[in-house]
Amino acid sequence: MSGAASCQEGGGERGPRWRRPWKLLALGLLSASSVLAAAPGAGAMSKEEKRQLGNQVLEMFDHAYSNYMEHAYPADELMPLTCRGRVRGQEPSRGDVDDALGKFSLTLIDTLDTLVVLNKTKEFEEAVRKVIKDVNLDNDIVVSVFETNIRVLGGLLGGHSVAIMLKEKGEYMQWYNGELLHMAKELGYKLLPAFNTTSGLPYPRVNLKFGVRHPEARTGTETDTCTACAGTLILEFAALSRFTGTAIFEEYARKALDFIWEKRQRSSNLVGVTINIHTGDWVRKDSGVGAGIDSYYEYLLKAYVLLGDDSFLERFNTHYDAIMRYISQPPLLLDVHIHKPMLNARTWMDSLLAFFPGLQVLKGDIRPAIETHEMLYQVIKKHNFLPEAFTTDFRVHWAQHPLRPEFAESTYFLYKATGDPYYLEVGKTLIENLNKYARVPCGFAAMKDVRTGSHEDRMDSFFLAEMFKYLYLLFADKEDMIFDIEDYIFTTEAHLLPLWLSTANQTISKKNTTTEYTELDDSNFDWTCPNTQILFPNDPMFAQSIREPLKNVVDKSCPRGVSRVEDSLGSGPKPPLRARDFMASNPEHLEILKKMGVSLIHLKDGRVQLVQHAVQAASSLDAEDGLRFMQEMIELSSQQQKEQQLPPRAVQIVSHPFFGRVVLTAGPAQFGMDLSKHKAGTRGFVATIKPYNGCSEITNPEAVKEKIALMQRGQCMFAEKARNIQKAGAIGGIVIDDNEGSSSDTAPLFQMAGDGKNTDDITIPMLFLFNKEGNIILDAIREYEAVEVLLSDKAKDRATIFKGKMIPNYIIDSNLEVENMDQKLSENDSHKPNSEEAASASQDVGTVSEEPEEGESSDVTDSDSLSPADTASDSVSVSNQDSSVPGRQEAGAPEPACPPGDSQPQEQQTETEPNSKVNWDSKVQPMESILADWNEDIEAFEMMEKDEL
């Protein structure tokens, strides 16, 4: 999600339409900012430090962009761990994520206007020439309509917008003649077949060559789409119509928006996550501001700004009122049911909602924006990045982080709105974390697990399109820009569309359809920008006073979260009983269960079973509370069963030239050293054993002694391998999968089980690597004999790893200042992650034992069968779906440590596309070439003493 600036002082009465609304928006924010910036004691960041941080953002962008161009182009995306391009059909399918890839050099197109924002006009001119010359939009490939619209169509339009601006200035792009706009129009026509539905909602996917219903299209059978997928088209399609004078694009996008508005739930004014594109029925009836809905709300407000159509503002304000009434539970934003909006639909939040504080700034609602942003920042400070999903008590639910930019975006807008230097410090933290934990030799790698610090071999195009744009703008002053950013509105992908489009080629009649469906009270809506003196009081401590109560909302003690309170004055009824608080020995809780129609049955094995009969509830409202309670209990049961499983571990390559920058996700073992209890981990050089399968006595013990043994999976039990290498003197072991091409990117991790015997004799740590991750170590050995690794529960900070050792400073210095390449790291240079911040696994960790030789019996144990909950005497089972859930019998039981969240495993499958040929090399590089590149980087840094990157 993206936005623009903020608001001009104005009254509340309905007046003439704005001529340049976003320009006025910016001026109002600047007036608020100037007050705070000058305030004594505000702790303003010096201009020199802002300049240094801005230059640091430029260096980081160059690192990511140059590696994409060198190692990946013309592929769609860079794979930064293996230093090659991601070509669809040549890599294992990642499911819907790959629908963004269309063999149209996605990252380059998505980055075009970023180059101009970062003052890289020469690089922009070269990039535009490459796009015009190399990109083919007529590929036989099925792509996401939503992703192709916001990334490719938006990227082409953003590139065209800044190209004509530069041409008008007279120095660059004098040769440009609208070629990017011609490509955008071609792509627009290729997306139109997706709208061939009775509702006007587009199919979620389209074949760029054959459309939707063509026999060779391989799509067009879908019935559902997400609300954001159908409702995030109006800015790009309207801009295309305004640029070209072809009205059909804006007409189609408006029709889709009109249909969603008509199908909203009338009593709550909320929309669901997924809708049937033919009937308009809601398929998923939960509603929030995160994934599946997010940019629908964003585009309603921005469509009003860009197009000046009152109905879009009326719709946005109607939805916003419902969001703040039902979904907003400060500082949380929790999904609810559209038909029963007082009932939470889930107990966790996804990271995409981080855009919402920025949208609230554009709306002019600053207080809740500050509150939610601060809560998110506390989560980031705990985990270094925002997990893909986290629970209401701030535990990791999904542990991945694909370098999403939404939080940086909201940080930028809050700084523009408040001028509070606190948000510059937040931006500085984001820069430091990216360099410390995500930077790798060939770019920046997504986080596979924010708790272990392991990487995923992906760098999405939005990282270049959005992250660096917002971070640079956060630290840039007006004189640093070559154009006025306030003349543009940002799309959800942060592409720039000029505000003058609001008066260009107005071929669409602005029929106000909103009032056909609802009566609106004008007094509830702002028809001009709000007065900034009301929006943001003339008090430099205002934002701090809002943030302060939230400083400890995320801590080590498992906070209970924020419950819905029905009466804000505290005089209303008590909040309903939550599953996480239930105790079977509490008489008050049992009485509440009875009112909700929930019966408690004691089983012979000591467990208790819960059964709900709605007809036995005291009232319909109590029955609803009972249903919610049972749903929570089932979810809690599933979650706690997963808590019995071991979390993933990390293998970190620490020797030259890696220096801890490569972290591999590893599966744990149910035997041997518990790395979670040995925070220092096990560090040593690796050695390949003989025989490689490790199933008999090791014949090269002299090579293995005091080293970490590498061995292949198969032919005997894991525990047998461990005993053999331990006998040979190894200090640890890594088992590498023998299944060619397997990877933690596409398969859920599993833990290595014992052999059914007592394994207390095994004292060394054992970890499992899939084939792809294992080959990274094996290739490094072939090219660079001495390879040292660290086995640990989570990746260590490089300053911690190399404390007291000689290493180039640029490897660990988050400020990237290279003052003396050979000096020792000081003791206080380390930034140790808090060990108590490490939660358990988010991956579904299955338990797997080694396959025996033919004729022997195999030992394959499902992890669920190991759960002590099945034999515990103080447990509760839920009989709605016959799920069992552990419960607490004693009210005085001590509070447990923070348990982990859940995750969603991914199936591995390889996608093959008929009649498709790849017209470029995937640029797979041998390890020798990769290491040569890294050595060149090191030499270059050594020659840049005292130079700031």
N, C-alpha and C positions, 0 to 999 in steps of 0.2 A: 504494500500500500504506500502511497505517497500523497503529498499534498502541495500546498503552496505556502503563503505567508499568513498574516492574520489581519486585524481589523482597525478601520478608521472610526473616529468618534462620530456618533450620529444619534438621532432621536429614535423614538420607538414608533412614530407614526408611519403609515404606509405612504411612500413618496415616489418620485420618479425612479425609474430603473437606473442602476449604476452604469456609467459609461465604461469605467475600467475598474471593476469591483476588486480585483485582486491587488491592483496597484494601491488602492485606498487601504486595503486590508493590511498591506505591509507597513504603510506609513503609521498606522495606529499602533502597531506593535513596536515600531522603532521609538515612538514617543514614550511608550511604557518602558522600553529597554533603557533609554537614556537616563531616566530617573534613577533606576536601580544601579546602573553602571557607575554613576557619579556618587552614589550614596557612600558615606564614610562607613568603614567596617564591613563593606560588602565582600571583601576578600577577592577583588577583581584580579584575574590572571593578567600578567604583564603582556604588553604587545609583542615583545620579543619571544616569550614562550608560546604565544598563539602562533606566531610566524613559524617557529621551529616545529610545532605540531602539524601545521599545515604542510610544511615541507616533508615531514615524515609520512603523511598521508600520500603525497605525490610519489615518494619513493616506493611505498607499499603497492600503489597502483602500478607503477612501472614494473615491479617484480612480477605481479600477477599477469599483466597484459603482455609483457614481452615473452613470458614463458608460454602463454597461449599461442601467440603468433609464431614462436619458434618451434614448439613441439606439437601443436595441435592443429592449427589452421591448415586447411579449410574445414576441419571437422567442427561439429557443433559445440563441443565443450572440451576442456582440458581435464585429463586424469592426472592430478599432480603427484601422486605417489610413484606412478610408473612412467611419468613424463611422456605421455602420448595422448592423442586425440580420442575422444569417445565417438565411435561411429555406430549408429544404430544398426543392429543386425549382426555386428561383429563382436559384441559383448553380451554376456548373459542379461536377459531382460530384467529390468527393475520394475516392471508393471507400469502403472499409470505415469510414473515419473518420466519414463521415456517418451511419452506422448508429446513432450515439448520439443523433441529432436526431430527435425525434418530434413536434414542434410542441406541446410541453407546457411551454414556458418553462423549459427545462432549467437554465439558470444560476441562476434565482431559487430553484428547488427545491433545487438542490445547495448553495446558500449559506445556507439557513435557519438551521441550528444554528451556523454560523460567526458570524452576527450576535450570537447570545447569548454565545458564547465571548468575543467582542470587546466585550461589555457594551453592545451596541446594542439594548436591549430594545424601545425605541419603534419602531425600524426593523423589528425582528422582528415585532412585532404588526401593523404595516402590511403587511409581506410576506406573512404568513400569510393575512390578509384577501384580498390580491390572488390568492394561489394558490387559495383556496377559491372565489372569485368568477369567476376568469378561466380557469383551467386545465381543458382538456378532455382526458380520457384515452381517448376513443373515436374516435380518428382512424384513417382508412384509410391507414396508413403502416406500412412494414416497419422494425422496429428490432432492434437487438442485444439479445438476452436478457441477456447479461452486463452491458453498459453500462447498460441500463435498470434492472437490479436494483441495481447498486452506486450509481448516481447518483440515480435517481428514486425507486425504492422505498426505498433507504437514506436519501435526503434527506427523504422524507415521514416515515419512522420516526424519524429524528434530530430533525426538527422537532417531531413529536409528543412525543418524550421530554423535550425541554427546555420545551415548552409546558406539559405537566402539572406539571413542576417549578416553573415560574414561577407557575402558578395556585395551587399549594400554598403558595407563599410569600406569596400574598395581595395583591400589588401590581399585577401585570400578568396579562393573559390570563384575566380572570375570566369572560369571555363564552365561552371556548373549551369545546367539548363533544365533542372527539374527531374533529373534521372531517377532519384530516389522516390519522388512522388509518383512517377510512372510505375515503378516497381510496387509501390504501396497500392496503387489502383489495381494492378494485376492481381496482387494477393487478395485484395478486397473482393474481387469477383470470384476468386477461388474459394472464399469462405461462404459466399452467399448460398450455395446449394444446401448448406446445413440448416438454413431457415425454412426449408420446404416442409413445414408442419402446419397443422390446422390452428395451433395455438400461437404460432409466431415465435415460440421458444426454439432456439437452435438445437440440433443434435450436438452431443458433446464432442464428436469427432468427425473429421472430414478427410477424404483422400484428396491431396493437392492436385492430382492429375485427373481422377475420375469422379470426384464429387462424393455423393452419398449413395444414390440408388443404382448406380451403374453396376453391372454384374461383376466387374473387376475392382470395385471400390473397397471391398472387405470391411465395410462399416454400414451404418444405417439401420442396424437392428436394435440399437439401444432404445430404451423407453424413458430413462431417467437422466436428469442432469442436476447439478448443484445450482443453488440460487445465485451464487457469485458467478458461476460459469455463464449463466444466461443474462445476468444483470450488470456485467462489467464490460460493456461494449460501446456505450453511448459516446464516450469521449473520443475514442479512436475513430469510430464510424462517422460521427458528426464532423470531426475535423477533416476526414477524408472527403466528405461531401462538401464542406465549406472550401477546402483547398481546390477541388476539382470542378465544383458546380454540379456534380452528379448526386441527386437527392436520394437515391435508392438506399444508400448505406445508412444514412441517418434515419430514414423511415423504418428500416428493419430493426434497428437497435431500439427505437422508441416503442415499436410494437411489442417487443419482448419485455421492456420495462413496464408498459401499460398492463400486460397480462399478469406479471408477478404482483403488481399493486392490487389488481382486481382480486387475486386469489389469496391475499393476505388473510389471516384469521381475524375476523371483524371485531370480536370482543376484546382481544388482546392487542390487535394491530401489530402482531409479530409474524414473521415468515419462517418456514421450516428450512432445513438444510438441503433437502433433495425433493424435486418435484417431477411429476410425470409430464413429459413434453407434449403428450397427445391429449390427456384429459385434464391436466392442471391439478390433479390430486396430489396432496403432500405425501411423499413416500417416507421421509424421515421428518418427524414432527417435533424434533427438538430445535431450539432456537438460541442463538448466542451472537457474539460479535467476532468469533474466530473463524476457523477453517470452514469453508463452504458457503459463508454468508458475507464475510468481512467487506469485500470491495463493492458489494451491492450498495451498502449504506454510503460508502465513500463516494461512489459515482453519482448518487442522487444529489448530494450537496455540491459536488464539483460541476455537474451538468447545469445546475442553476447558475453557477458562477460563469461558466464558459458560454452558455447559450441564453441566459437571461430569461428562462421559462419559469414562471412562478410555481407551476405545479410540482416541479422537482423539489423546490424548497419546502412546499407544503407537505409533500410525502416524507421528506427527510425528517422534518420536525415532528410529524406524527409518529414515525418509527422511533425517533430519539426519545420522545416522551415515554414510549413503552419500554425502551431499553433501560432508562433510568428508573422506571417504576418496578420492573420485574428482574432484569438481568444484573443490574448494578447492585452489588452488595459490598460497598467500599471497604477495603480497596480491591475486592475481587470482582470478577465478571464471570458469572456462572450460567451455563446453559439451563434453560427451563423448557417445559412443554408448552407448545403454542396454545393448546386448549385449556391447560391448567397451569398458568404461568406462575402460580405461587409454589409449584413443585419443582425442585431442581431436577434436571435430567441427568446430571452426572456430578461427580465429586472431584473433577479435575479440569484444568484449563489448558488450551493449546497455545503455543508461542505466537501464532499469527495474530492473536488479539493485542499484541504489543503495538500495533499501528493505532489503536483506538485513542490513546491519549493525544496523539497528533491530530486526529480528526476532531477531538473535543476542543483542541486549541482553535481550529478553524471555525468551529461552531461558536466559540467564545465562552465555553464552560471550563474555566481553568482549574478550579479546586479539585474536582474528581480526576482531571487529567494528571495533576501533580500527585495525587494519592496513588493511583494505579501505577504510574511510572515509577514511583519510589518503591512500591512493592516489588515490581519487576526487577528493579536495580538491586534490591536486597537478594533476590534469587540469583542474579548474575554474580554478585559478590561471593555467594556461597559456592557456586558451581563453575565459575569463570565464564560460562556462557548460559544462555537461556535454553533449558531442555525443550524438546519438541512438545512435551506436555508435562505438567506437574500438578500435584494434588492440592487440595485446599489447605493442607498443612505443610505445603511447600516441599514435599518429597518428589523425587524424580518418578515420573510415570512412563514417559518415553524418553530415552536417554540421548537420542541423536540430536545434533545441531548442525544443519547444513549451511551455516554462516548466513543466517537470515538477517536482513537489514531493518526490519520493522522497528526494533527498539532504538536504533541509531536515528531513524526518521523522527520518532516522537521526541527524542532528545533534542534534535535540531529545532523542531517547532516550539518546544517549551522554552528553549533559550531565546528564540526570536520573540516569544510572547512576554518573557519575564526579564530578560537581560541578566538573569541570575548566573554569576560565574560558577555556581555549583554544577551547572550542566556542561560547562567546559571540562570540569574535572571528571564528570561521567564519561564524556567523549574520550578523554585521555586514558581512562581505564579500558575502554573498548579497544583502543589502539594497542595498548600494552598487552592485553590478553590475546589479541590476534597475532601479534608478533611472538609472544612466548609459547603459545599452545597450538596455533593453527599454521604457522609459517613453516613451509618445507622448501627444499631446494628448487622445486619446479613450480612454485606458486603458493597457494594457501589451500589446505585440505580440510574438508568438513570433518566434524567430530563424530566418530562412531558412537562414543559413549562419553558424556561430559564428566563422568565420575572417574573413569580410568584414564582419560586423556587420549584414548586410541583414535586413530584417524580412519577416514573413509576416502576411497580414491575418487573423489568428485570435487569439482569447483564449479558450481552452477553459474549460469550467465548473469543472474540477478546480483551476484556478489560484485561484479564490475559495474553493472548498470546502476545500482542503488547505493551500496555500502559506501564506496569511496566518494560518491557525489554528496551524500549527506554529511559525511565526516569532514570533507573539505569545506563545504559551505558553513559548517559549524564554526570553523576556526578562521575563515576568510573574512577580511574586511571588504568594504565596497570597492576600494581602490585595487584590490587583488583580482577583481573580475574584469573581463574584457567586454561584458555586456551587462545589462540590468536584469538580474534574475527575476525581479518583480514584474517584468513584462510577460511572464509565462506562468502557466499552471502545470503542476506535475500530474502525470497519470499515475496509476497504481504501480507501475514499473519505473516511476521517476523519470519518464520521458517528458520532454518540454513541448508544450503546445502554446502558441502565441495567443494572447488575450484578444487581439484584434479580430480573431475568427468569430467573435460574438456578433459582429456586424457584417460579416462577409457571406454572400450567397445564401441569404435567408430564404430558402425555398420551402421550408416546412411551416405550415400554419400551426400556431401555438394554441391548440385547443386545450383548455384546462379540463382534463378528465378527472382530476382528483375530487372535485366537489360533487361529482356524480355518485361517489361512493361514501362520502363522509361529510358531516358538517364540521367545519373548522371554526374555532374562535380566534379571530385575528389577534386578540390580545395576548395569545400564547406564543406568537411568533414575532421574530425580529425581521423587519423588512429592510433595515439598513444595518450596517455594522454596529455592534454594541459600543457604548462609550467606554473607552479603556480605563477611565478613572473608576468606573463601577466594576468593570471586568477584572481589573487588577489594581487594588488600592495602592496609593502612593506610600508604600511601606516596604522598605528593603527586606524586612524580616517576615513578610507575609508568606512567601513560599516555604521558608524554613519552618515556620510555625505549623504548616500543614504536614510537612515531611517528618517532623520530629517524632510524633507518636508512632510512626511506622518504622523507625530505625531498627527496632528489635522484633519486628513481626516475623522475620525469618531467623531462627536461631537453632541451637543444637538440641533443644528440649522438646521437639515435636509439638509445636503449638496446635491448639485445637481448631484453628481456623475461625472464620466469622460465620455465626449462625444468623439466619434470617430472623429479625425481630419484627413481629407484626405491628407493634405500636411503637413508634419512634419515641414517645414520651415515657415508655416503660410501664404503662398502666394496662397494656393489653394482655392477652393470654400468653402463657409460656410457649416458647418455641417447641415444636414436636420432638419427640425422642428420636435420636439418631442412632443408627446401628453401631457406630463406633463407640458410643457411650453406654450401650446396653450391658447390664449385668444380671444374670439369671437369679442371683441371690438377693436382688434389691426388690422389696415388696412394692415400692412405688412404681418401679418399671413394669412389674408384672400387672399391676392395675392398669397402667397405660396400654399395655398389650391387649388386655381384655377389652378395653374401650375401642381399640382399633380392629377387633375381630380376630386377633391372633392368639392361638392356643399354644400352650407349652406342654410337651409330652416327654416324660422321662423314659429313656430307653434302658434296656438291661445292661448294656455295656458302659453305662455311666454317662453317656451323652444325653443331651436334651434336643428335642426336635420341635421346630416352629412350623405351625400350619395356620394359614389365614383363610377365613370364611367371611367374605365381605358382608353377607346378610346378617352376621352376628355383631357387626360394629354398631356403636351407639348412634352414629349419624353418618350421612354420606361423606361429610368432611373427614370424620374419623376413619372411614373406610379408605379414603384417598391417602391419608397419612399411613395407614397400615400397608397399603400397596407399595408406597414409597419406601417404607421401612424394610419390607421384604426384598425389594429390588436392591437396596443398599446392602442388606445382609448377604445377598448372593454375590454382589460385587466384592464385598469385603472378604467373603469366603475364598473367592478365586484369587484375590490379591494375597491373602495370608498363606494360601497353599504355595504360592510362588516364593514366599519368603523363606521356605525351607530349602530353596535351591541356592547354590553358590553363585556369586557374581562373576562376571568375566574378569580376566586379568590382563596385564599389559606386558609386552616384550618390547623394550626400548633399545634401539641400536645406539650405543654411546661412543663407539670408536670413530676415528677419523675416516672419512670426511662427514660422517653423519652427525656426531656430537649431540645425540639425543633428539634430533629433529624428526626422526621416523619412529612412530609408535604403532605397533601391531596389536590388534585385538586377539587375545588368546583365551582358549577354554580352560577352566580349572580342572583339578583332579579331586576326587573324594578321599584321597590318601596323601601321605607325605606332608611336607611343611605347609602350614597355613600362612600364605603370604599376607593375609589381612592382619595377622598378629606379629608379623616381622616387617615393620614399616620400612626398614632400610632395603628390604628385598635381597635378592641374590645376584651378584654381579660377577661376570667372568667371561673369558674368551670361549668361543664355541669350537667344537670339534666333532667331526663326523665319525660315528663308530663303525666298527666292523665286527660282525655282520651288520648291515645297515638296518635290518629289521629289529635288532636287539633282542632276539628271542633265544639266544644261547650265550654262552660265556663270551665276553668281549675279548677279541684277539689283539686289539691295539690299546691296551690299558695305559701305556706310556703316553699316548696322545690324548687320552681322555682325562687323566688324573688332574684334579683341581680345575677342571673345565666344565662347561655346560655341554652335555652330549646332545647331538642331533641324531634323530632316528626316524625311520619310516613307520607309518601305521600299518598294521596287518600281521597276520600269521600267529599271533599269540596275544595274551592279555596285557593290558597296559601295566598292571602291577608287576608282571614278570619282567617287562622291559625295565621298569624302575629298579627292581632288585639287581638286575644284571649290571646296569651302569653304576649303581651305588657301590657294588662290590668292586668295580674297576676303579673307583676313586673319584667319580664325577661328583660335582657339587650341585648339579641340577640337570634337568632333561627337558628337551622340547621334542614332541612327537609331531611329525609333519604328515598331513593327510596324503594318502596315495591316490586319491580320486582327482584326476587331472582337471584343473580349472575350478575346483571348489574355492569359495571365497566367503569371508564373513560379511561381505557386502550384500550377498544374495541368499545366504543360508543362516538360520538361527544357530547360535553357538550351542555346544553341548558340553557336559562335564564328563570326564573320564571316571568310570566306576571301578571299584576294586574287583577282585576275583572271587568274592564270596568267602574269603578267608580273613584272618586277622592281618591287617596291614600296618600295625603299629611299628613294625620293623623298618618301614620305609620312612626316612627322615629328610630326604632331599625334596625340593619342589619340582613338580612336574606340570608342564603346560602343553596345550594342544594348539597347533596352528593349521588352518586350512592350507590347501595347496598353493594358492596365490601368495599368501603372506609368507609361507615357508620358503617359496622360491626367491623372495626378496633377500632373505638371509643367505640362501645357497648361492645366488648370483653374486652377492657381495663377497663371499668367500673365494669364488673363482677369480674375481677381478682384484681382490684386495685381501690377501691371505688372513691377516689378523683382524678378526671381527669380534668386538666385545659387546655384550648385551647385558641389560638389567632386567631381571624377572621381578615383577612387583605387583601389588594389588591395583595400583594406578600409576600413570606416568608421573615422573618426578620433574620438578622444575630444573632447568639446566644448571642454574646456579648451585642448586643443592647437589646435583650429580658431580659437578666438577669443582666443588669447594676445595681450595688448596692445590688444584691441579693447573697445569699450563694449558690454556685454550684461547683462541681468538675471542676478544671481548664481544664482537658483534653477534656471536652465537647467542649470548644470554642477555645482553644489555637491551632492555625494552625500549630505551630511547634511541637505540641504533647509532650512538655516537662512538666513533672508533678513535680513541685517543692513544692507546698504547696496546698493540696487539700481543705483546709478550708478558704483560704484567700479570701477577697472580690475582685471582678473584678474592676480594675481601670477604670476611666472614659475614658482614651485614649486607652483602649484595644479593643474598638468596631471598626467595619469596616462596616459603614452604606452604603448599596447600594444607589446610587443616585436616588432619587425619580423620577427625570425626565428621568431616563433610562428605566422606566417601560413603555413599549408600550402596545397597546391594544391587544385583543385576537387574537391568530392565529388559534384557533379552529373555525369551522363553528358553530356558536352559534345559534341554533334555538330557537324560543320563544314558551314556552309551558305553558298553564294554567292548573290548577288542573281539574281533572275529577269530575263533580258533581255527586250527587246521582242519582239513576235511576229516570227518569222522569223530571229531571232538565236539563236546556240547558247548553251545554258546551261552553267554550270560548277558542278556539284554534286559535292563531294568528300567521301567518307566519311573521318572522322578517322583510322580505323584504317589507311587506306592511306598516311597520312603518317608512320606510326610508323617511326623509324629502325631499330627492331628487325628489320624485314624484310630489311634490307641489311647489318646489322652482321655482322662476321666472328666476333666472340666471343659467339655466342648458342647457346642450347640449345632444342630443341623437344621437347615431350612427346608421344609417340605412345601415348596412351591414348584420347584424343579428338582426336588430330591438332592439338593446340594448340601454338603456338610460344611460347617464353619466353626472354627474354634471360638470359644467365648470365655469371658472372665467370670469366675465364680465368686471371687472375693473382692469386696469393695475396697479393701485396703491393699490390694496387690500393687507392687511397685510399677512405675511407668516404664515400659520397655524402651529400648533404644529405637531410633527412627527406623522403621522397616522400609523395604523398597517398594517401588510401584510396579506396574505391569508394563508390558510392551506387546507389540504386535509382530509376530514372526513373519518372515517373508519367504515365499516359495521360490526356489531357483528354477528358472526355465529359460531356455534359449529361444529368442525370437528369430524367425527366418521369414523374410519377405519375398514372396514370389515375384519373379520378373524384375527384381531390383538389382542394380549393379552399382558398386561404389566406384566413383570416378576419381578418387584420390587415395593416396596411401594413408594408412592409419598411423604412420610415423611411429611404429614400435621401435624403441631405442634399446640397444644392448646396454648392459650395466657399464661396460667400459666407457661408452659415450656419456652416460649419465654422470659417472664419477669424474670424467674429464671436465664436464660443465661445472661440477661443484668445485673442483680444484681451481678452475678459472675464477669462480666467484671469490674463493678465499684469497687468491693472489691479488685480485682487484681490491678487496677490502684492505689488504696489507699495504697497498700503495696509496690508500686514502687516509693516512693518519691525520687526525685532527680535522678531517673534513666531515661535515654533517651530510648524511645521506638525504 
